[in-house]
């Protein structure tokens, strides 16, 4: 893949938490960090206002469509996240917003957080050969009169229309929990594949009539536990989609266990 062949489309958000804490967010921000970790310079199309924190997009080629910054308020009644829409971009991104100089994408990541964030058909019709990832959580969202986000009980029409032979659809169990029986399987028959994330249970990949269960716990997890702990320790030290330290820095936190397999009490200081 050439450096400019990966495009990421969607809003960058501001997320509001208790005690007036604010953080940048949105799937685009996290996808940009992942692309950078693989050494890719992506082309990113987003709609934000002047108050948006675009630090996560640093190093990429970014085209900003002026609008408001999509803003969500988060709270956790009963331990379960509740989202409320505070502000919307007021602008739907479409293929017409793509600079002519960008050419043709090899990989296209479409990341709507609300149904009207992206004109999906405009991208899918214009670049039907692109390997496309649809992060579909936003298509399954609706809001009540107070802006509280709810999940649809059936696959959204826009999702069904976008599930094409070149499109991998990503969803979570939370987003499909009210779907009728067989709806997910029907979606998988028209899309390239469906990837369903299941939290601690892992993930399910559905493609070509086959189902692959990716378990949350697998052989090798014990050996990887110390590395995961070091990464978790690093993760709590960053804000929003800020990148983790380089692998070498994370590995430097580790101290080899003694021959009995018991790790020492303390490792090197962070």
N, C-alpha and C positions, 0 to 999 in steps of 0.2 A: 504494500500500500504506500503510495506517495504521501508526503507530509500534508498535502492540502486536500486529500481525497476523502477525509472524514468530516462530515458536516453535522452540527448539533443545533437543533431548532427548538425554541421554546422560551418561556419566561424565566428570569432570575427573580427570586422573591426576597422579601423581608419577612422574617418570622418573629412574632412577638410572643414572649413568655412571661411568666409571673415575675413580679418585682421589676417590671419595666425593662426586662432584658430583651435585647434585639440581636438577631443573627441573620446573616445572609443564608439563602437556601435555594431550593428548587433542584429538580433533576439535572438541569443544564449545568449548574455549578459543580455538582458531583461528577457528572460525565466529563466535564472539562478537566477536572483533576485526574480522573482515570486516564484520559487520553494523554495528558502530559506525562503520567507515570510510565506510559509505554513509548515515550519519545515522539509522540505525534503532535504536530501543530494543526489543530482543527480549525475549521471555519465555523463560526458561531453566529447565528441570527437570533436576536432576542429583542423583546420590547420591554423597556424599563423607563423610569423617570430619572431625573438628575440626582435623586437621593439614593440610588441603588449602589450597593457595594459589589463591585465587579472584580474584586481581587482574585477570585477563583478563576477568572478567565484570562489572567495575565499570561502572556506568551503565546496566545492564540490570535488568529485574525478575527476580529469581532465587528459585526455590523449591527448597530443599535437603531431600532425604530423607536422614535420618541413616543412616550405615553406615560401612564402612571406605573409605579412599581407595584406588582402584584404582592399583596400583603395578607398573611394569615395570622390569626391569633390562635395560640395553642393552649388548651388546658386538659386536665386529665381526671375527670370525674370517675370515681370508682376504679382508677388505675388504667382506664382506657382513653386514648387520645381523642379529643374532640377538636375539630378545626372550624374556625369561623372566618369567612372572607371579609376582610376589612377594606381592601382596595383592589380594583381590577385594572389591567393595562388599558382597557378601553379601545383596544386595537387588536384585530386578528392578524396573525402573521400568515403570509401566503408566498407562493413561489415568485410572485411579482416583486417581492421585497429583496430577492437575492440579487446581488450585483452581477452584471453580465460577465465580469472578469473572473468569476468563480468557476466557470466551466461546468463540469459534470461530476457529481459525487460518486465515489466508489462505495462508501458506507454512509448511510443517512440515519441519523438518530432523531426521532420525533418525540418530543417530551411535553405534551400538554398537561397542565395541572387543573384546568377547567375546560369544559367542552368547547368554548369559543376561543381558546388560545391560538389554535392553528387551523388553517384551512387544509386539512389532510389531503383531500382529493387533488388540490393544486400541485402538491409535491409528488404524490404517487403517480399522477397522470403524466407529469412532465419528465420524471426520471424513473420509468418503470423497471429499468435494469439494475438500479441501485440495490445493494443488500441493505434492507431497511429494518431497523429496530423501532418498534412502537412501544413506548413506555406508556401504557394505556390507562393508568390510574385516573387521570383527569377526565377521560371520556365516561367513566362510570360514576361521576359525581353530579350531584344536584344540590341546590341550596334552598333552605326555607326562607321565610320572610325576614329572619334576622341574620341571614348569611351563614347559618350553620350547615356544614357539608354533610350530605347524606349519600349513601350508595344506592344505585338503581337496583331493582330486583330482577332485571333482565339485561341481557347484553344490549348496550346502546346501539341504535342504528348506525351511528358513525363508526363504531368499532366493527360491526359486521361488514360495513362497506370497505373498511381499511384492511381487513384480514385477507390479503392477497397472497399469491404464490411466492412473492419475494419478501414478504413481511413476517418477521418474528415478533409475536405479541408477548409482552411481559405484563403479568397481573399478579396480585397477591390474593391469598385466601379471603382476606377481609373484604376485598372488592367483589368477590363472586359468591359470598356466603348465602345470599338470598336467591341466586339463580335457580331456575328449574333444572331438574335432573336431565342430563344429556346436553345441556347448552354449551358447556365447556368443550365437550367432545366434538360437537358440531362446529364450533369455532376453529378447532384444530384441523378439521378436514379442509378448510378453505385457506388457512394461513400456511406459511412455510413451516412454522412450528409455534407452539405456545409454551411459554415458560411460566410456571406458577410457583411463586415463592410461598413457603409454608412456615416461616419463622423458625422455631427450634426444631421443627420436623424436617427441615431441609428444603427441597424443591422437587417439582415434578415437571419433566420435559415430555411434551406430546408432539410427535411428528410422524407423518407417514403411517399412521395407524399403530405406531409403537408408543409405549409409555415407559419412560426411564425415571426411576425414583432415585433422587440424589439425597442420601441420608444426612441428617444433621451431625451424626456421629459415625465415623468410619475408622477402619484400620489406619493407624498412623496418627490419629488425633492425640494420643498420649504423648508421642514424641514431639508433636507440634505444639503442645500445650504451653510450654515455656515461651516459645516465640509469640504465640497468641497473647500471652499475658504481657509480654514486653510491648507488643503493639497496642494493647488496650491501655497500658500505662502512658504511652505516647499520645494516644487519641484523646485522653482527658485533658491534655495540655494544649490542645488546639481549639480554635473557634470555628464553628460552622463547617464549611467545606475546605478549610485550610488543610494543606497537605501534611501527611505524616512525615517524619524524618526519613532520610534515605535508609535503605535496607541495612547498610553497614552500620549506621548509627543505632538502629534498633538492635542489631545483633551484638553491638558493643555493650548493651545492657545485660546480656546473658553471661552467666558464669557456668562453666561445665559442671554437671553433677559428679559426685564422687562415684567410685565403682559400684557402690551399693544402689545407685539410682536415686539417691536422695539429694535434692538440690540444697546448696548452702542457704543460710538464713538471709544473707544479704548479698546483693550484687554491687557492681560499680555504681557510683552516684550518677544521676541523670545529668 
